Amino acid sequence: MVVCSCNRLTHVDVETAVAGGATHPREVYAARGCRAQCGNCVQGVVCLLREARKKHQLAHEAAARQAMAPAAEAGIALSA
């Protein structure tokens, strides 16, 4: 979905920028080598940025839990 028609910024661009460490709208635009022009898209970019950051954080937490599960199982097996 195109979020910013001035810069042809899409929701995928926002998600990619977040995966690259973006935490502010200006960082999303900078990741594409542009900046907000008319400003109509900023509110939508902020909304998508928040959603992408939550999604990225949840995925990171799930991966951390998965990485800890074998260690926990090994600890249980050793103590049994």
Biopython code that builds the backbone (N, CA, C, O; Angstrom):
import numpy as np
from Bio.PDB.StructureBuilder import StructureBuilder

atoms = [
    (1, "MET", "N", (0.848, -1.170, 0.000)),
    (1, "MET", "CA", (0.000, 0.000, 0.000)),
    (1, "MET", "C", (0.896, 1.237, 0.000)),
    (1, "MET", "O", (1.857, 1.315, 0.764)),
    (2, "VAL", "N", (0.576, 2.193, -0.854)),
    (2, "VAL", "CA", (1.329, 3.447, -0.883)),
    (2, "VAL", "C", (0.860, 4.317, 0.269)),
    (2, "VAL", "O", (-0.335, 4.577, 0.413)),
    (3, "VAL", "N", (1.796, 4.763, 1.082)),
    (3, "VAL", "CA", (1.500, 5.595, 2.243)),
    (3, "VAL", "C", (1.731, 7.060, 1.901)),
    (3, "VAL", "O", (0.980, 7.932, 2.338)),
    (4, "CYS", "N", (2.762, 7.324, 1.126)),
    (4, "CYS", "CA", (3.133, 8.684, 0.750)),
    (4, "CYS", "C", (3.248, 8.756, -0.764)),
    (4, "CYS", "O", (4.185, 8.220, -1.356)),
    (5, "SER", "N", (2.286, 9.425, -1.378)),
    (5, "SER", "CA", (2.312, 9.505, -2.836)),
    (5, "SER", "C", (3.384, 10.468, -3.332)),
    (5, "SER", "O", (3.860, 10.314, -4.456)),
    (6, "CYS", "N", (3.776, 11.448, -2.538)),
    (6, "CYS", "CA", (4.843, 12.369, -2.952)),
    (6, "CYS", "C", (6.167, 11.629, -3.150)),
    (6, "CYS", "O", (6.918, 11.919, -4.082)),
    (7, "ASN", "N", (6.445, 10.664, -2.258)),
    (7, "ASN", "CA", (7.715, 9.944, -2.279)),
    (7, "ASN", "C", (7.570, 8.474, -2.673)),
    (7, "ASN", "O", (8.552, 7.731, -2.678)),
    (8, "ARG", "N", (6.336, 8.052, -3.007)),
    (8, "ARG", "CA", (6.071, 6.645, -3.339)),
    (8, "ARG", "C", (6.540, 5.719, -2.203)),
    (8, "ARG", "O", (7.111, 4.656, -2.450)),
    (9, "LEU", "N", (6.293, 6.134, -0.984)),
    (9, "LEU", "CA", (6.657, 5.376, 0.212)),
    (9, "LEU", "C", (5.541, 4.381, 0.500)),
    (9, "LEU", "O", (4.368, 4.755, 0.539)),
    (10, "THR", "N", (5.901, 3.114, 0.704)),
    (10, "THR", "CA", (4.898, 2.077, 0.948)),
    (10, "THR", "C", (4.996, 1.539, 2.367)),
    (10, "THR", "O", (5.936, 1.844, 3.102)),
    (11, "HIS", "N", (4.005, 0.731, 2.738)),
    (11, "HIS", "CA", (4.025, 0.098, 4.054)),
    (11, "HIS", "C", (5.236, -0.834, 4.175)),
    (11, "HIS", "O", (5.774, -1.008, 5.268)),
    (12, "VAL", "N", (5.659, -1.424, 3.071)),
    (12, "VAL", "CA", (6.846, -2.292, 3.088)),
    (12, "VAL", "C", (8.094, -1.455, 3.392)),
    (12, "VAL", "O", (8.994, -1.917, 4.094)),
    (13, "ASP", "N", (8.149, -0.241, 2.871)),
    (13, "ASP", "CA", (9.273, 0.644, 3.175)),
    (13, "ASP", "C", (9.334, 0.958, 4.670)),
    (13, "ASP", "O", (10.415, 1.010, 5.257)),
    (14, "VAL", "N", (8.168, 1.165, 5.279)),
    (14, "VAL", "CA", (8.119, 1.440, 6.721)),
    (14, "VAL", "C", (8.608, 0.214, 7.485)),
    (14, "VAL", "O", (9.429, 0.348, 8.392)),
    (15, "GLU", "N", (8.127, -0.965, 7.143)),
    (15, "GLU", "CA", (8.535, -2.192, 7.827)),
    (15, "GLU", "C", (10.031, -2.453, 7.652)),
    (15, "GLU", "O", (10.702, -2.878, 8.593)),
    (16, "THR", "N", (10.549, -2.203, 6.462)),
    (16, "THR", "CA", (11.974, -2.388, 6.200)),
    (16, "THR", "C", (12.801, -1.411, 7.023)),
    (16, "THR", "O", (13.839, -1.780, 7.573)),
    (17, "ALA", "N", (12.345, -0.174, 7.109)),
    (17, "ALA", "CA", (13.060, 0.834, 7.899)),
    (17, "ALA", "C", (13.081, 0.455, 9.381)),
    (17, "ALA", "O", (14.094, 0.635, 10.056)),
    (18, "VAL", "N", (11.968, -0.064, 9.881)),
    (18, "VAL", "CA", (11.911, -0.497, 11.282)),
    (18, "VAL", "C", (12.869, -1.661, 11.511)),
    (18, "VAL", "O", (13.575, -1.697, 12.519)),
    (19, "ALA", "N", (12.893, -2.594, 10.595)),
    (19, "ALA", "CA", (13.834, -3.717, 10.712)),
    (19, "ALA", "C", (15.272, -3.214, 10.703)),
    (19, "ALA", "O", (16.159, -3.846, 11.276)),
    (20, "GLY", "N", (15.502, -2.079, 10.053)),
    (20, "GLY", "CA", (16.830, -1.470, 10.018)),
    (20, "GLY", "C", (17.112, -0.558, 11.199)),
    (20, "GLY", "O", (18.187, 0.035, 11.282)),
    (21, "GLY", "N", (16.143, -0.438, 12.126)),
    (21, "GLY", "CA", (16.362, 0.335, 13.341)),
    (21, "GLY", "C", (15.620, 1.654, 13.430)),
    (21, "GLY", "O", (15.804, 2.383, 14.404)),
    (22, "ALA", "N", (14.792, 1.990, 12.459)),
    (22, "ALA", "CA", (14.054, 3.256, 12.489)),
    (22, "ALA", "C", (13.067, 3.284, 13.646)),
    (22, "ALA", "O", (12.360, 2.308, 13.897)),
    (23, "THR", "N", (13.026, 4.408, 14.345)),
    (23, "THR", "CA", (12.091, 4.580, 15.453)),
    (23, "THR", "C", (11.274, 5.861, 15.329)),
    (23, "THR", "O", (10.349, 6.088, 16.110)),
    (24, "HIS", "N", (11.609, 6.691, 14.358)),
    (24, "HIS", "CA", (10.911, 7.965, 14.136)),
    (24, "HIS", "C", (10.574, 8.104, 12.645)),
    (24, "HIS", "O", (11.265, 7.547, 11.792)),
    (25, "PRO", "N", (9.508, 8.850, 12.342)),
    (25, "PRO", "CA", (9.137, 9.036, 10.942)),
    (25, "PRO", "C", (10.283, 9.557, 10.074)),
    (25, "PRO", "O", (10.460, 9.092, 8.947)),
    (26, "ARG", "N", (11.051, 10.499, 10.573)),
    (26, "ARG", "CA", (12.150, 11.050, 9.763)),
    (26, "ARG", "C", (13.155, 9.959, 9.382)),
    (26, "ARG", "O", (13.778, 10.035, 8.324)),
    (27, "GLU", "N", (13.312, 8.956, 10.232)),
    (27, "GLU", "CA", (14.221, 7.844, 9.938)),
    (27, "GLU", "C", (13.641, 6.933, 8.860)),
    (27, "GLU", "O", (14.382, 6.345, 8.073)),
    (28, "VAL", "N", (12.322, 6.821, 8.830)),
    (28, "VAL", "CA", (11.664, 6.038, 7.778)),
    (28, "VAL", "C", (11.901, 6.719, 6.435)),
    (28, "VAL", "O", (12.290, 6.073, 5.463)),
    (29, "TYR", "N", (11.665, 8.023, 6.388)),
    (29, "TYR", "CA", (11.899, 8.767, 5.149)),
    (29, "TYR", "C", (13.369, 8.715, 4.756)),
    (29, "TYR", "O", (13.693, 8.520, 3.584)),
    (30, "ALA", "N", (14.252, 8.888, 5.718)),
    (30, "ALA", "CA", (15.695, 8.883, 5.434)),
    (30, "ALA", "C", (16.151, 7.541, 4.871)),
    (30, "ALA", "O", (17.047, 7.488, 4.029)),
    (31, "ALA", "N", (15.534, 6.459, 5.338)),
    (31, "ALA", "CA", (15.889, 5.133, 4.835)),
    (31, "ALA", "C", (15.610, 5.020, 3.335)),
    (31, "ALA", "O", (16.245, 4.229, 2.638)),
    (32, "ARG", "N", (14.660, 5.814, 2.848)),
    (32, "ARG", "CA", (14.336, 5.849, 1.422)),
    (32, "ARG", "C", (15.025, 7.014, 0.714)),
    (32, "ARG", "O", (14.852, 7.198, -0.491)),
    (33, "GLY", "N", (15.807, 7.803, 1.460)),
    (33, "GLY", "CA", (16.507, 8.936, 0.864)),
    (33, "GLY", "C", (15.582, 10.089, 0.518)),
    (33, "GLY", "O", (15.816, 10.807, -0.454)),
    (34, "CYS", "N", (14.530, 10.268, 1.309)),
    (34, "CYS", "CA", (13.590, 11.351, 1.052)),
    (34, "CYS", "C", (13.161, 11.971, 2.379)),
    (34, "CYS", "O", (13.684, 11.623, 3.437)),
    (35, "ARG", "N", (12.211, 12.885, 2.308)),
    (35, "ARG", "CA", (11.612, 13.451, 3.515)),
    (35, "ARG", "C", (10.185, 13.847, 3.195)),
    (35, "ARG", "O", (9.813, 13.946, 2.026)),
    (36, "ALA", "N", (9.384, 14.075, 4.223)),
    (36, "ALA", "CA", (7.987, 14.435, 4.016)),
    (36, "ALA", "C", (7.914, 15.711, 3.178)),
    (36, "ALA", "O", (8.666, 16.661, 3.397)),
    (37, "GLN", "N", (7.003, 15.711, 2.229)),
    (37, "GLN", "CA", (6.840, 16.874, 1.349)),
    (37, "GLN", "C", (5.628, 17.698, 1.780)),
    (37, "GLN", "O", (5.783, 18.774, 2.357)),
    (38, "CYS", "N", (4.441, 17.206, 1.508)),
    (38, "CYS", "CA", (3.231, 17.970, 1.827)),
    (38, "CYS", "C", (2.768, 17.741, 3.268)),
    (38, "CYS", "O", (2.040, 18.562, 3.826)),
    (39, "GLY", "N", (3.196, 16.614, 3.876)),
    (39, "GLY", "CA", (2.851, 16.330, 5.267)),
    (39, "GLY", "C", (1.576, 15.530, 5.469)),
    (39, "GLY", "O", (1.287, 15.108, 6.589)),
    (40, "ASN", "N", (0.810, 15.314, 4.411)),
    (40, "ASN", "CA", (-0.446, 14.570, 4.563)),
    (40, "ASN", "C", (-0.238, 13.133, 5.000)),
    (40, "ASN", "O", (-1.143, 12.534, 5.582)),
    (41, "CYS", "N", (0.913, 12.572, 4.739)),
    (41, "CYS", "CA", (1.164, 11.164, 5.028)),
    (41, "CYS", "C", (1.743, 10.913, 6.421)),
    (41, "CYS", "O", (1.773, 9.772, 6.881)),
    (42, "VAL", "N", (2.195, 11.951, 7.081)),
    (42, "VAL", "CA", (2.944, 11.758, 8.333)),
    (42, "VAL", "C", (2.134, 10.979, 9.363)),
    (42, "VAL", "O", (2.670, 10.082, 10.014)),
    (43, "GLN", "N", (0.868, 11.299, 9.522)),
    (43, "GLN", "CA", (0.048, 10.589, 10.512)),
    (43, "GLN", "C", (-0.056, 9.102, 10.173)),
    (43, "GLN", "O", (0.007, 8.256, 11.065)),
    (44, "GLY", "N", (-0.213, 8.785, 8.906)),
    (44, "GLY", "CA", (-0.263, 7.381, 8.485)),
    (44, "GLY", "C", (1.067, 6.681, 8.682)),
    (44, "GLY", "O", (1.106, 5.515, 9.073)),
    (45, "VAL", "N", (2.158, 7.386, 8.413)),
    (45, "VAL", "CA", (3.490, 6.810, 8.612)),
    (45, "VAL", "C", (3.706, 6.530, 10.097)),
    (45, "VAL", "O", (4.260, 5.492, 10.458)),
    (46, "VAL", "N", (3.277, 7.441, 10.954)),
    (46, "VAL", "CA", (3.420, 7.244, 12.403)),
    (46, "VAL", "C", (2.642, 6.009, 12.844)),
    (46, "VAL", "O", (3.145, 5.211, 13.634)),
    (47, "CYS", "N", (1.429, 5.847, 12.346)),
    (47, "CYS", "CA", (0.605, 4.687, 12.698)),
    (47, "CYS", "C", (1.276, 3.391, 12.245)),
    (47, "CYS", "O", (1.375, 2.439, 13.020)),
    (48, "LEU", "N", (1.735, 3.351, 11.001)),
    (48, "LEU", "CA", (2.405, 2.158, 10.488)),
    (48, "LEU", "C", (3.720, 1.902, 11.211)),
    (48, "LEU", "O", (4.096, 0.751, 11.433)),
    (49, "LEU", "N", (4.406, 2.954, 11.573)),
    (49, "LEU", "CA", (5.662, 2.829, 12.314)),
    (49, "LEU", "C", (5.416, 2.162, 13.661)),
    (49, "LEU", "O", (6.150, 1.255, 14.053)),
    (50, "ARG", "N", (4.398, 2.606, 14.356)),
    (50, "ARG", "CA", (4.054, 1.992, 15.655)),
    (50, "ARG", "C", (3.703, 0.520, 15.493)),
    (50, "ARG", "O", (4.177, -0.325, 16.253)),
    (51, "GLU", "N", (2.870, 0.214, 14.500)),
    (51, "GLU", "CA", (2.480, -1.175, 14.262)),
    (51, "GLU", "C", (3.683, -2.044, 13.912)),
    (51, "GLU", "O", (3.821, -3.160, 14.412)),
    (52, "ALA", "N", (4.546, -1.526, 13.054)),
    (52, "ALA", "CA", (5.723, -2.298, 12.634)),
    (52, "ALA", "C", (6.678, -2.497, 13.803)),
    (52, "ALA", "O", (7.277, -3.565, 13.936)),
    (53, "ARG", "N", (6.828, -1.480, 14.654)),
    (53, "ARG", "CA", (7.708, -1.625, 15.819)),
    (53, "ARG", "C", (7.164, -2.670, 16.783)),
    (53, "ARG", "O", (7.927, -3.470, 17.324)),
    (54, "LYS", "N", (5.845, -2.671, 17.003)),
    (54, "LYS", "CA", (5.238, -3.689, 17.877)),
    (54, "LYS", "C", (5.457, -5.085, 17.298)),
    (54, "LYS", "O", (5.852, -6.009, 18.009)),
    (55, "LYS", "N", (5.197, -5.226, 16.001)),
    (55, "LYS", "CA", (5.365, -6.512, 15.323)),
    (55, "LYS", "C", (6.820, -6.978, 15.407)),
    (55, "LYS", "O", (7.090, -8.148, 15.677)),
    (56, "HIS", "N", (7.739, -6.065, 15.176)),
    (56, "HIS", "CA", (9.165, -6.384, 15.236)),
    (56, "HIS", "C", (9.562, -6.795, 16.662)),
    (56, "HIS", "O", (10.322, -7.745, 16.847)),
    (57, "GLN", "N", (9.049, -6.081, 17.658)),
    (57, "GLN", "CA", (9.359, -6.394, 19.052)),
    (57, "GLN", "C", (8.794, -7.755, 19.445)),
    (57, "GLN", "O", (9.471, -8.537, 20.111)),
    (58, "LEU", "N", (7.569, -8.041, 19.041)),
    (58, "LEU", "CA", (6.962, -9.341, 19.365)),
    (58, "LEU", "C", (7.735, -10.485, 18.717)),
    (58, "LEU", "O", (7.929, -11.534, 19.330)),
    (59, "ALA", "N", (8.174, -10.283, 17.483)),
    (59, "ALA", "CA", (8.954, -11.317, 16.799)),
    (59, "ALA", "C", (10.285, -11.530, 17.504)),
    (59, "ALA", "O", (10.752, -12.661, 17.635)),
    (60, "HIS", "N", (10.893, -10.438, 17.959)),
    (60, "HIS", "CA", (12.165, -10.529, 18.672)),
    (60, "HIS", "C", (11.987, -11.285, 19.996)),
    (60, "HIS", "O", (12.813, -12.126, 20.353)),
    (61, "GLU", "N", (10.910, -10.981, 20.714)),
    (61, "GLU", "CA", (10.642, -11.658, 21.986)),
    (61, "GLU", "C", (10.351, -13.144, 21.761)),
    (61, "GLU", "O", (10.802, -13.986, 22.537)),
    (62, "ALA", "N", (9.608, -13.466, 20.713)),
    (62, "ALA", "CA", (9.307, -14.871, 20.416)),
    (62, "ALA", "C", (10.590, -15.632, 20.080)),
    (62, "ALA", "O", (10.767, -16.774, 20.505)),
    (63, "ALA", "N", (11.476, -15.006, 19.323)),
    (63, "ALA", "CA", (12.747, -15.647, 18.982)),
    (63, "ALA", "C", (13.586, -15.869, 20.234)),
    (63, "ALA", "O", (14.250, -16.897, 20.369)),
    (64, "ALA", "N", (13.554, -14.908, 21.145)),
    (64, "ALA", "CA", (14.316, -15.045, 22.393)),
    (64, "ALA", "C", (13.760, -16.204, 23.230)),
    (64, "ALA", "O", (14.518, -16.971, 23.824)),
    (65, "ARG", "N", (12.428, -16.320, 23.268)),
    (65, "ARG", "CA", (11.810, -17.436, 24.008)),
    (65, "ARG", "C", (12.184, -18.771, 23.379)),
    (65, "ARG", "O", (12.463, -19.738, 24.089)),
    (66, "GLN", "N", (12.191, -18.830, 22.051)),
    (66, "GLN", "CA", (12.554, -20.065, 21.347)),
    (66, "GLN", "C", (14.007, -20.439, 21.644)),
    (66, "GLN", "O", (14.326, -21.614, 21.829)),
    (67, "ALA", "N", (14.874, -19.443, 21.687)),
    (67, "ALA", "CA", (16.286, -19.699, 21.959)),
    (67, "ALA", "C", (16.495, -20.185, 23.393)),
    (67, "ALA", "O", (17.412, -20.962, 23.659)),
    (68, "MET", "N", (15.654, -19.733, 24.305)),
    (68, "MET", "CA", (15.805, -20.116, 25.706)),
    (68, "MET", "C", (15.182, -21.477, 25.987)),
    (68, "MET", "O", (15.585, -22.143, 26.941)),
    (69, "ALA", "N", (14.212, -21.910, 25.186)),
    (69, "ALA", "CA", (13.512, -23.171, 25.428)),
    (69, "ALA", "C", (14.461, -24.369, 25.455)),
    (69, "ALA", "O", (14.361, -25.172, 26.382)),
    (70, "PRO", "N", (15.377, -24.541, 24.495)),
    (70, "PRO", "CA", (16.288, -25.690, 24.565)),
    (70, "PRO", "C", (17.174, -25.656, 25.814)),
    (70, "PRO", "O", (17.488, -26.697, 26.391)),
    (71, "ALA", "N", (17.568, -24.465, 26.216)),
    (71, "ALA", "CA", (18.402, -24.342, 27.419)),
    (71, "ALA", "C", (17.612, -24.740, 28.653)),
    (71, "ALA", "O", (18.138, -25.406, 29.544)),
    (72, "ALA", "N", (16.358, -24.336, 28.706)),
    (72, "ALA", "CA", (15.508, -24.706, 29.841)),
    (72, "ALA", "C", (15.269, -26.213, 29.872)),
    (72, "ALA", "O", (15.306, -26.831, 30.935)),
    (73, "GLU", "N", (15.024, -26.798, 28.702)),
    (73, "GLU", "CA", (14.797, -28.239, 28.634)),
    (73, "GLU", "C", (16.073, -29.004, 29.037)),
    (73, "GLU", "O", (15.994, -30.029, 29.714)),
    (74, "ALA", "N", (17.213, -28.515, 28.632)),
    (74, "ALA", "CA", (18.473, -29.162, 28.998)),
    (74, "ALA", "C", (18.686, -29.086, 30.509)),
    (74, "ALA", "O", (19.168, -30.038, 31.122)),
    (75, "GLY", "N", (18.328, -27.966, 31.096)),
    (75, "GLY", "CA", (18.461, -27.817, 32.550)),
    (75, "GLY", "C", (17.552, -28.760, 33.294)),
    (75, "GLY", "O", (17.940, -29.316, 34.321)),
    (76, "ILE", "N", (16.351, -28.950, 32.797)),
    (76, "ILE", "CA", (15.399, -29.870, 33.415)),
    (76, "ILE", "C", (15.902, -31.297, 33.258)),
    (76, "ILE", "O", (15.822, -32.084, 34.201)),
    (77, "ALA", "N", (16.415, -31.642, 32.090)),
    (77, "ALA", "CA", (16.904, -32.992, 31.839)),
    (77, "ALA", "C", (18.100, -33.313, 32.722)),
    (77, "ALA", "O", (18.233, -34.439, 33.202)),
    (78, "LEU", "N", (18.965, -32.339, 32.939)),
    (78, "LEU", "CA", (20.151, -32.560, 33.746)),
    (78, "LEU", "C", (19.810, -32.738, 35.219)),
    (78, "LEU", "O", (20.484, -33.481, 35.932)),
    (79, "SER", "N", (18.762, -32.055, 35.673)),
    (79, "SER", "CA", (18.418, -32.134, 37.081)),
    (79, "SER", "C", (17.526, -33.330, 37.387)),
    (79, "SER", "O", (17.325, -33.656, 38.557)),
    (80, "ALA", "N", (17.000, -33.975, 36.394)),
    (80, "ALA", "CA", (16.072, -35.092, 36.613)),
    (80, "ALA", "C", (16.778, -36.368, 36.919)),
    (80, "ALA", "O", (16.134, -37.395, 37.128)),
]
sb = StructureBuilder()
sb.init_structure("model")
sb.init_model(0)
sb.init_chain("A")
sb.init_seg("    ")
for serial, (resi, resn, name, xyz) in enumerate(atoms, 1):
    if name == "N":
        sb.init_residue(resn, " ", resi, " ")
    sb.init_atom(name, np.array(xyz, "f"), 0.0, 1.0, " ", f" {name:<3s}", serial, name[0])
structure = sb.get_structure()
